[in-house]
Amino acid sequence: METGQGNEVGSGSGSKARFRSICVFCGSRSGNRPSFSEAALDLGKQLVERNINLVYGGGSVGLMGLISKTVYDGGRHVLGIIPTDLLPNEISGETIGDVIKVADMHDRKSEMAKHADAFIALPGGYGTMEELLEMIAYSQLGIHHKPVGLLNVDGYYDSLLHLFDTGVHQGFIEDSARHIVVSAETAAELLRKMEEFVPLHDRVVPGTDGQWTSK
């Protein structure tokens, strides 16, 4: 389905959410553990309950397919954004929701960011991590002030979170910037934390020494 009329229904019975749309980065594979698929389904259900629309990578396979179908079937709008050269690889079967076709990966991330109020990464591979890290870096630079969440299913991202901590300890990442990333083991907990999230620029100010300090 090309962009146009979406699948969005009325406000329903869910609670009013801080976010209208959330971009979810995730794998075009399902991974080796059932918990990864279960987490994608649960996150989709949580978005529906909160009346939040989905922006995602446009594939209908793997975790992408699971969460997009869950949100779409729940009556929320689904927008997939995919580079034209990935269409044969990432879309199989019926495309879910609306689709924006872009020229390349850079345009994909730009379009995702434009349509989303926040970002969440489910387990995924290099592409998922690259998308996640770019949004973290852009938050640090003040290019956007949107929450960035990590759904750490079965400790999948433990090593990445440890790497962030190492960056702080070794002097490459400011402690304040480390808190850009919001992480949790369940979708409900992650969304709650993201709703309470205070952007970096609201928590710190530049000091006289050029370093960022807490307000």
N, C-alpha and C positions, 0 to 999 in steps of 0.2 A: 504493500500500500504506500503510495507516495504521500508526502505531507499534504495535509488538508484537514478533513474532518477526522477527529480522533475518536477514541473510545471512552472518553471521560464522561462520567455520570455526575449526578448531583452530589451534594455534600455528604449524603448518607448519614450513618450513625456514628462514624468515627470522630475522634476528637480533633479540634482545630490544631493544625501543625504549624510549626515555624517555617517549614519548607514547603514550597509548592512542587518543586521537582528536585530529585536527587540523581546524580550521575553515578552509576555503578560500574566500576572496572572489574572484570572477572575473566576467567579462562574460557576459551572456546573448546576446552576439554572439561570432563567432569572430575578428573583426578582419580586416585586409587582408593579413596575412602568414601564410604556412603555419607559420612558426616559433611563432606563438602557440598554434596547435592542437597542434603537436608538443610544446610545453612542457607543456600540460595533460595530454596522454597520458603523458608521461614522469613528471610528478609523480604521477599516479595509479598508475603502475607502481612508483614508489619507495615510495609508501605501502603498497602491497600487499606488497612485499618486506620491509618493516619491520613488518608486521602492525599497521598503523595504520589505524583507522577514519576515515571521512570525515563531517564536518558541513559542509553547504553551503546555498546559497540556495534549493534546491528546484526549480530549473528543469531542463528536459531539452533545452534548446536552447543553442547557442553553446558556449563553453568549459565552462559548467556541465554540459551534457549529456555532453561528452567525458570529463571527469574522473570524474563520478559513475558513468557506465557502466563505465569502466575499473576503478575500485575495486570496484564491485559484481561485475563479471564475475571479478575476481580473488579473490573469496570473503570480502571484508571487509564490515563493516556500513556502510551509507550512510544518513545521516539528513538529509533536506531540510526546511528550515524556511522557510515562505513565507506572507506576508500574504494573506488571502482575496481582497483586491481585485486582487492581481497574478496570481491563478490563470489567468485567460484569456490573459494576455500572456506569462507565463514558462513555463508548462507546456504542451507540445504533445506528443501521442503518449503513450506509456506512461511513467508516473511511475516513477522509479528509486529503489528502496529504500523506507525508511520516510519518512513525511511528518508533520510537525507543522504544523498550520494555526494562525496567530496573527492577532491583530486588525490590527496595523499594523507599520511598519518598526521602531519602537522595540522592540516586543515581539520582533520577529525577531532583532535584535542581542542582546537580553538572553538569549534562548533559545539562540542560537548560543554565546555566551560560557559559558553554564552547562554545555553538553555538550562543550566542547572544552578541550584541555590547551595548545593553541598556535594561532596564527593565521598564515595565509599568504595574500598577495595575488598573484594572477596578473594579467596585463594586464586592464584593464576600464575602464569609464567612470565617471561621477560617483558612481553607487551603490557601486561597488567602492572608490573612493577615500574616500568618506564613511565606509564601514565600517572601512576601514584606519585612518583618522585618529582615529576614536573609540577604537579599541583602543589606539593609541599614547598618546592623551591619558589614557585610564584607567590605563595603565601608569605614566605620569608621576605621576599623582595617587595611586598606590598602591592603586587599586581592584582591580586584578589584578596578578599577577606572572608572567604567562605570556609566552613568547617571541612576538615579532611579526616575521614574515619577509616579505621583498619579493622575489619572483622577477622579476628585472630582465631580461626576455627582449629581446634585441636592443636594449638601452638604452632600453626603453620608459619606464622610471621615472627616467632620468638627470636630467631637469629637476626632478622632485619631490625627488630626493635633493639636488640643488643648492640647491633652495629651503630645505630643512632646514639645510644648511650656512650659507646666508645668514642664516637665523634665529639661528644661533649667533654668527656674526660681528657681527650687528647688535644682539646683546644680548637677544633675545627667547626664545632656547632655551638652557638650560644645556648645556654640553658633555657632561656625564654623561647628560643626557636624550637627546642626539642618538644615543647608542649603544643606545637602546631598539630601534631598527630594525636588524634583521639583513638584509643583502641579498647576493644572489649571482646569477650568470648561469645556473646549472643547478640542477635540483632536488636532485641528490645533494649538491652543495656547500652548498646552503642548509640542508638537513636536518642535515648534519653541524655546521654553525655553530650551528644552533638547539639541537642536543643539548648543545653546549658552552656555551650562553648562561648568563650569570650575571645574575639579575634586578637591576634598578636599586637596589632597597632593600638588596641584599646587597653592593653596590659603593660606596655613598655613605652618609654620615650628615649630619644638619643641623649646621652650624657655629655658632659663637657670633654670627656676623653675620647669621644667618638663611639663608645660602646653603648649598647642598649641597656637600660635599667628599668626596673619595675616602677609603675606609677604609684 
